[in-house]
Amino acid sequence: MRGLVLSIFPGIGMLDMAFEEAGFSVVRGPDLLWGGDVRRFTVPAGRFDGVIGGPPCKAFSRMRHIIEAGGKRLAPDLIPEYSRVVREAAPAWYLMENVPDAPEPDTPGYDARSFVLAHRHVGGTTLRRRRFTFGTHGRPAPSLRTYVEFAPLEPAEMHRAVTCDGREVPVKIGGSGQVKATRNRPAVGGGPPPGNGLAMPFEEMCRRSDLPADFLSDAPFTVSGKREVVGNGVPLKMGRAVAAAVCRYLDSLAA
C-alpha cells in the first residue's frame, strides 16, 4: 500500500479512483452529494499520509456568470474548509484540484506549488484544464509537473471540456440575460463545433472522461444527476497522471 489518503469533497470519486489504482488506500470524507457537510467534519492529526480533493469550483469558474444568469446559485467558496482539514490532519503532503483561476489554499507550515494541466497533455481527448496545488510539510514543495509523464503526441480526436449538462459548449446568454437556443453548426478546420448544441449521450460523456460506458449504471441518480457528477469530476487519465506523479515524487524521497 502506498499510504493512507483522505479525500475531501470526493464527489463521485473520480480522482479517488486514480489514487486507488496507484496503490493508495483512500478514505472519503463527507460530501453534500451523499448528505454530508465538510463544515461539520473534524479529523485527528497524524492519521493520514496525504489529503486530496477538489473544493467546489463554480465560484471561480469562467462560466460563473452563465451559471448565475441561468438562475442557479453558485456554490460557496469552500477552499478555506479544505485548508482547515489539511491543518487538522497534518499530513506529509496534500493535493488540491480546482479550476485555473482558483486561489491556492492557505496552509501555514506547508510549502506549496501549483501548475495547470490539460487533459490532452496526458492522452485525453478534451481541452479540460485543471489547476493542481501540491503542498509538502517540512520540506520545499517540488514542481510536481516535472514528475508528470506527458503523452508524446496529442490524440487526433479533440473535444471541448465535458460540462455538467453534457453540451460541447455551455449555453450562450443573450443581452436580455436569457439563454439562447442554438444548435451545433459545422466545425471549422476540424475543430470542435461552435454553439452550445445538444446534450450528448451520457455514455459519450463517460468515454470522453475515460470512464466505462456503464459507469454509474447501478447508481441511484437521475440522468441529469449523472451528467453533473461526471462533468464536475477529474477525467480519469488526468487523475492517473497526477497520482503517478505523486508516486514518483514519494519514490524519489525514499531513493
C-alpha positions as CSV (number, residue, x, y, z in Angstrom):
1,M,0.0,0.0,0.0
2,R,1.3,3.4,-1.0
3,G,-0.2,5.2,2.0
4,L,-3.5,6.3,3.6
5,V,-5.1,9.2,1.9
6,L,-8.1,11.4,3.0
7,S,-10.3,12.6,0.1
8,I,-12.2,15.8,0.8
9,F,-15.1,16.8,-1.5
10,P,-14.9,13.4,-3.1
11,G,-18.0,13.8,-5.3
12,I,-18.4,10.6,-7.3
13,G,-14.8,9.7,-6.6
14,M,-13.1,10.1,-10.0
15,L,-9.9,11.5,-8.5
16,D,-10.1,8.9,-5.8
17,M,-10.2,6.1,-8.4
18,A,-6.9,7.3,-9.9
19,F,-5.2,7.3,-6.5
20,E,-6.7,3.9,-5.6
21,E,-5.3,2.5,-8.9
22,A,-1.9,3.9,-8.0
23,G,-1.9,1.8,-4.7
24,F,-3.2,4.3,-2.1
25,S,-5.9,3.5,0.4
26,V,-8.4,6.3,0.1
27,V,-10.8,7.3,2.8
28,R,-13.6,9.6,1.6
29,G,-14.7,12.5,3.7
30,P,-18.3,13.9,3.8
31,D,-19.8,15.4,0.6
32,L,-23.1,17.2,0.0
33,L,-23.8,14.6,-2.7
34,W,-24.2,12.0,0.0
35,G,-25.8,14.2,2.6
36,G,-22.6,15.2,4.4
37,D,-21.2,18.6,5.2
38,V,-17.4,19.2,5.4
39,R,-18.0,22.2,7.7
40,R,-19.1,19.8,10.5
41,F,-16.2,17.5,9.8
42,T,-13.1,17.2,12.0
43,V,-10.2,14.8,11.6
44,P,-7.5,13.7,14.0
45,A,-3.9,14.7,13.3
46,G,-1.3,12.3,12.1
47,R,-3.6,9.6,10.8
48,F,-3.3,10.3,7.1
49,D,-0.2,10.4,4.9
50,G,-1.9,12.7,2.4
51,V,-5.0,14.8,1.7
52,I,-6.5,15.1,-1.8
53,G,-9.6,16.8,-3.2
54,G,-11.3,19.5,-5.2
55,P,-13.5,22.1,-3.4
56,P,-16.5,23.3,-5.4
57,C,-15.1,25.4,-8.3
58,K,-18.2,27.3,-9.5
59,A,-17.2,30.4,-7.5
60,F,-14.0,30.7,-9.6
61,S,-15.2,29.2,-12.9
62,R,-15.1,31.3,-16.0
63,M,-18.7,30.1,-16.5
64,R,-19.9,31.6,-13.2
65,H,-21.8,34.4,-14.9
66,I,-23.6,32.0,-17.2
67,I,-24.5,29.8,-14.2
68,E,-25.9,32.8,-12.4
69,A,-27.8,34.1,-15.4
70,G,-29.3,30.6,-15.8
71,G,-30.9,31.0,-12.4
72,K,-28.6,28.7,-10.5
73,R,-26.8,29.7,-7.3
74,L,-23.0,29.5,-7.1
75,A,-21.6,27.1,-4.5
76,P,-19.8,28.9,-1.7
77,D,-16.1,29.2,-1.6
78,L,-15.1,26.1,0.5
79,I,-11.3,26.3,-0.1
80,P,-10.9,27.6,3.4
81,E,-12.6,24.4,4.6
82,Y,-10.1,22.3,2.6
83,S,-7.3,24.3,4.2
84,R,-8.7,23.8,7.7
85,V,-8.9,20.0,7.2
86,V,-5.3,19.9,6.0
87,R,-4.2,21.9,9.1
88,E,-6.1,19.5,11.3
89,A,-5.0,16.3,9.6
90,A,-1.3,17.5,9.4
91,P,-0.4,15.1,6.5
92,A,3.0,14.9,5.0
93,W,1.6,16.2,1.7
94,Y,-1.7,17.4,0.1
95,L,-3.0,17.8,-3.4
96,M,-5.8,20.3,-4.2
97,E,-7.6,20.3,-7.6
98,N,-9.6,23.2,-9.0
99,V,-10.2,25.5,-12.0
100,P,-7.1,27.5,-13.2
101,D,-8.4,30.8,-11.6
102,A,-8.9,29.4,-8.1
103,P,-6.6,30.6,-5.3
104,E,-4.2,28.3,-3.5
105,P,-5.3,27.0,-0.1
106,D,-3.9,28.8,3.0
107,T,-1.9,26.1,4.7
108,P,0.7,27.5,7.2
109,G,3.6,25.2,7.7
110,Y,3.4,23.8,4.2
111,D,5.3,24.8,1.1
112,A,3.1,24.6,-2.0
113,R,3.4,25.0,-5.7
114,S,0.8,24.9,-8.4
115,F,0.6,24.0,-12.1
116,V,-2.1,23.8,-14.7
117,L,-2.6,20.5,-16.6
118,A,-4.7,19.9,-19.7
119,H,-6.4,16.6,-20.3
120,R,-4.9,16.4,-23.8
121,H,-1.4,16.7,-22.2
122,V,-1.7,13.2,-20.8
123,G,-3.5,11.4,-23.6
124,G,-7.1,12.6,-23.1
125,T,-9.3,13.9,-25.9
126,T,-10.7,17.0,-24.3
127,L,-9.5,20.6,-23.7
128,R,-10.3,20.4,-20.0
129,R,-7.7,22.3,-17.8
130,R,-7.3,21.9,-14.1
131,R,-5.0,23.6,-11.6
132,F,-3.2,21.3,-9.1
133,T,-1.6,22.6,-5.9
134,F,0.8,20.3,-4.3
135,G,2.0,21.1,-0.7
136,T,4.5,19.4,1.5
137,H,5.3,19.7,5.2
138,G,8.8,20.1,6.5
139,R,10.5,20.3,3.1
140,P,10.3,22.5,0.0
141,A,7.5,21.5,-2.3
142,P,8.6,20.1,-5.6
143,S,7.4,21.2,-9.0
144,L,5.0,18.2,-9.3
145,R,4.7,19.0,-13.0
146,T,8.2,17.7,-13.6
147,Y,7.1,14.3,-12.3
148,V,4.1,14.1,-14.7
149,E,4.5,11.7,-17.7
150,F,3.2,13.6,-20.6
151,A,1.9,12.0,-23.8
152,P,4.5,12.2,-26.6
153,L,1.7,13.1,-29.1
154,E,-1.7,14.5,-28.6
155,P,-4.6,12.4,-29.9
156,A,-6.1,13.4,-33.2
157,E,-9.6,13.3,-31.6
158,M,-10.4,16.7,-29.9
159,H,-13.4,17.8,-27.9
160,R,-14.1,20.7,-25.6
161,A,-14.3,20.0,-21.9
162,V,-17.2,17.8,-20.8
163,T,-19.6,20.1,-18.9
164,C,-22.3,19.2,-16.4
165,D,-25.1,19.4,-18.9
166,G,-23.3,17.3,-21.4
167,R,-23.0,20.0,-24.1
168,E,-19.9,20.7,-26.2
169,V,-20.0,24.4,-25.1
170,P,-22.0,26.0,-22.3
171,V,-25.2,27.6,-23.3
172,K,-25.0,31.2,-24.5
173,I,-26.6,34.1,-22.7
174,G,-28.2,36.9,-24.7
175,G,-28.3,40.6,-23.9
176,S,-31.6,40.0,-22.1
177,G,-29.9,37.6,-19.7
178,Q,-31.9,34.7,-21.2
179,V,-30.4,31.5,-22.5
180,K,-30.1,31.5,-26.3
181,A,-31.4,28.4,-28.0
182,T,-28.7,27.4,-30.6
183,R,-27.8,24.1,-32.2
184,N,-24.5,22.8,-33.4
185,R,-23.1,24.2,-36.6
186,P,-20.4,22.5,-38.8
187,A,-16.9,22.6,-37.3
188,V,-14.3,24.8,-38.9
189,G,-10.9,23.3,-39.7
190,G,-11.7,20.0,-38.0
191,G,-12.1,21.6,-34.5
192,P,-15.0,21.4,-32.1
193,P,-18.2,22.9,-33.4
194,P,-19.3,26.4,-32.3
195,G,-22.5,27.0,-30.4
196,N,-23.8,25.0,-27.5
197,G,-25.6,22.3,-29.4
198,L,-27.5,19.4,-27.9
199,A,-26.5,17.4,-24.9
200,M,-24.5,14.3,-25.8
201,P,-25.5,10.9,-24.5
202,F,-24.2,10.1,-21.0
203,E,-22.2,7.2,-22.4
204,E,-20.3,9.6,-24.6
205,M,-19.6,11.9,-21.6
206,C,-18.1,8.9,-19.8
207,R,-16.0,7.9,-22.8
208,R,-14.5,11.4,-23.1
209,S,-13.8,11.4,-19.3
210,D,-12.0,8.0,-19.7
211,L,-14.7,6.1,-17.9
212,P,-16.5,2.9,-18.9
213,A,-19.8,3.3,-20.7
214,D,-21.7,1.6,-17.9
215,F,-20.3,3.9,-15.2
216,L,-22.9,4.7,-12.6
217,S,-25.3,2.3,-14.3
218,D,-26.4,1.0,-10.9
219,A,-26.2,4.3,-9.0
220,P,-29.4,5.9,-7.7
221,F,-29.0,9.1,-9.8
222,T,-31.2,10.6,-12.5
223,V,-29.6,11.1,-15.9
224,S,-29.1,14.8,-15.1
225,G,-27.5,13.9,-11.8
226,K,-25.1,11.6,-13.5
227,R,-24.2,14.3,-16.0
228,E,-23.5,16.7,-13.2
229,V,-21.2,14.5,-11.2
230,V,-19.2,13.3,-14.2
231,G,-19.0,16.9,-15.6
232,N,-17.6,18.1,-12.2
233,G,-15.0,15.3,-12.0
234,V,-11.4,15.0,-13.0
235,P,-11.0,12.9,-16.2
236,L,-9.5,9.6,-15.2
237,K,-6.4,9.9,-17.4
238,M,-5.6,13.3,-15.8
239,G,-6.1,11.8,-12.3
240,R,-3.9,8.9,-13.1
241,A,-1.2,11.1,-14.4
242,V,-1.2,13.3,-11.2
243,A,-1.4,10.2,-8.9
244,A,1.5,8.7,-10.7
245,A,3.5,12.0,-10.4
246,V,2.9,11.9,-6.6
247,C,4.1,8.3,-6.5
248,R,7.3,9.3,-8.4
249,Y,7.9,12.2,-6.0
250,L,7.5,9.9,-3.0
251,D,9.8,7.3,-4.5
252,S,12.4,10.0,-5.0
253,L,12.4,10.7,-1.3
254,A,12.9,7.0,-0.5
255,A,15.7,6.6,-3.1
